[in-house]
Each structure stands twice: as structure tokens, then as C-alpha cells.
Amino acid sequence: MKRIVFFLAILFLGLFLVSCKKKELILTFSGADDVTLEYEEEFNVLEGVKVIGNDGKDYSEHITYSSTGNIDPETHLLDTTVTGSFFIKYECIVGDAKAVKNRTVTVKEPPRTELILNGDFSMGTVGWEKYEASGGTVEMSVEDGVLKLEIVSGLN
């Protein structure tokens, strides 16, 4: 009889400990979908981005990000005077829980108002393209209002 009572006590203690197990936190991003922007449109990479845990709490203050685009660390504004597609990786780490969300932001070319887009280079090298092949490179910059190309020849 003592063995049965002892066995039942151990069984109930085990069930109690299993039922008191801490629930694992799962984090979910929202508001970080891919987006296409107009040239020079203001865009804050954190605006509208949230992380909610399965416990119903908002963990958005733990969000960090890295990007291939130029983002001001103070204002979190993406430089939309540079056209093309940029990749942003958001991360949120709370204790052992971690969530990652990737986002692509595309900045459109400015509208053409002249025959030659950005002919005076007032927008840097926007609108000017380069062709690189066979291992060659072309570095473009603007110095004193003049387009400067540094060309390294490829194999051909």
C-alpha cells in the first residue's frame, strides 16, 4: 500500500512539474513587407514594423536592422536619392527567442524631364549606367560637376 501511495505521489508531482513548464516565446514580425518607393520619397525603415510575441506583448523596441542601403542611424531614414533595390534584414532577440525578417526596398528612377537624365550631375550618378564584363570594373563619381570614370580593363 505504501508503494502505491508513493508511486501516485511521484506521478502527481511529475504531472505538476510538467504542467508548470515555462511556455516558449515565439516572436512574429509585421509591417516589414517589400516596398517600392519614388525617388527622394522619405522612408523610415522602422515605421510600421512591429514584433509581437505569442504572449501578446509588443517587443518592437528590441528590433535591430542591417542593410545594403545607406540608412541614417539617428533618424532611420533610407537615402532615397540612390536608385535600385536594397536589402534590409530585421532581427529581434528577446532572451532565447529570435525572429528574423528580410525586406527588399526598391527606389525608382526619377522621372525624365529632360532628354538626358541628370545631365548636370546634380543628383550624383543617378541615371547613368555602366557595363562591366570579363572582370573589368568601372567606378563612377562626380567631381566639381563633372562625371569621372575610373576604368579597369577586363580580360577582353
N, C-alpha and C positions, 0 to 999 in steps of 0.2 A: 504494500500500500504506500509506503514512504517513497518507493521508487517511482510510482505513478504520479504522485503529487509533485515530486522533484522534477520529473520529466515534463509535466504540464507547466510548472513554473518557468522552466527553461524555455519551453515553447512560447509562452506568452511574453517573456522578456525579449526573445528574439523577434517576435512579431512587432512588439513595441518599438524596438530599435530600428527595424526596417521601415516602419511607418513614419518615424521621426527623421528619416534621411533628408538632408537638405536638397531642395529642388535645384537642378542645374539651370543657370541663367542662359537664355538664348536671346541674342540681340538681332534686331532686324532694321535695315536701313529703309528710309522712304524719302522721296523727293530728290533723288540723285539720278534721274533718267538722262539719257543722251539729249543734247540740245544743239540747235543751230542758231547762231547769233548774227546780227547785222554788223558791219564794220563800225567800230567805235561805240557799240552799244555797251552800256555799263552792265557788268555781270559780277556779282559777288558769289564766289564758289560755295559758300556756306549757307546762303539764303535759301530757306525752304528745306534744307537737308536735316533730317531727324533720325535718331536711333531710339527705338522703343524696345524695352526688354519684355520677356514673356510674363514678367511680374507687373506690367502696366506702367512702369516708371520710365521717364524720359532721361536718356543718357547722352543727349546731344552735346553736352559740354565736354565730353571726352573724345570728340571727333578730331582726328588729325588728318592731314592730306599731303600728298606729293603730286607733282605734275610735270609734264613736259613743256607746259606753257609758262609764261612769266606772270607770277601772281604776287602782288604786294602783300608781304606778311602782316602788315598793320591793318590794312583795310579789307584784305581777302578779295581784292578786285583783280580779275584777269585782264591782261593787256590785250584789248581787242583791236589794237592798231596793227597787229600782226595777224595775217590771214592764214587759214589752214585748219587742220584738225589737231586737237590737243587731248592728251590722256590725263585724267585725274584719278588717283587712287585714294579712296577714303578708308580710314581704319578707325575702329572704336574698340578699345580694350578696357574692360572693367573686371578686375580680379582675374579669374581664369577664362572668362568669356571674351571672345574676339569675333568681330564682324568686319568684313572687307567688302567694299563696293567699288566697281570700276565704272567710269563715266567718260564718254567722248564728247568734247565740246568743239563744234566747228564754227569758225568765224568766216563769213562770206567775204568775197572780194567787194571793194567799194564800187558803187555804180559808176559807169563810164560817162563822164560829162564832156570829155574831150576826145579827139582822135587817138591821142596817146595817153594812156592811163598813167598818172603821176609823172608827167614829163619833166617837172621841175624838182622831183625827188623830195617834195615837202613831206611825204609820208614814208620816208626811208626807201626801201627797195620793194615796197608793195606794188604789185602789178608787173614787176619784171621777173621773168623766169630764166632758168638756166638749164642746160643739158649737160649731164655728167655721164660718161661711159668709159669702159675699158680701164677703170682705175684712175681716171683723171678727176680733178676737182676744180670747182670754181667758187671762190669766196667773193661775195658781193658786199660792198659797203658804199656809203656816201660820205665824201669829204669835201667840204666847202661847196655843197650844192652840185657836185659832180659825181657821177657813178664811177666807182673804181672796181675793177675786176682783177683778181689775182688768180691766174690760171696755171694749173699744174697739168702737164700733158699726160695722157694715158698711154696704154700700150700701142694703140693705133695712131 
